[in-house]
Amino acid sequence: MSLKWIDVLDIAIELDETHPEVDPKTVNFVDLHNWVLALDEFDDDPDHSGEKILEAIQMAWIEEQE
């Protein structure tokens, strides 16, 4: 399975498993963008993300931890 920017929930789950020690509320968008790109399953154009997508991923990650 490859992840695309639209796979917000799946990306959030992967980030939670990859970075369990991180509080997603404190992650800046630059780090979040880089961490998404570093996911093994991620396969999409790095330039196709934006603030809205990153915010949606961050919110899903916060919900995943709760």
Buried (B, 14 or more C-beta within 10 A) or exposed (E): EEBBBEBBEBBBBBBBEEBEEBEBEEBEBEEBBEBBEEBEEBEBEEEEBEEEBBEBBBBBBBEBBE
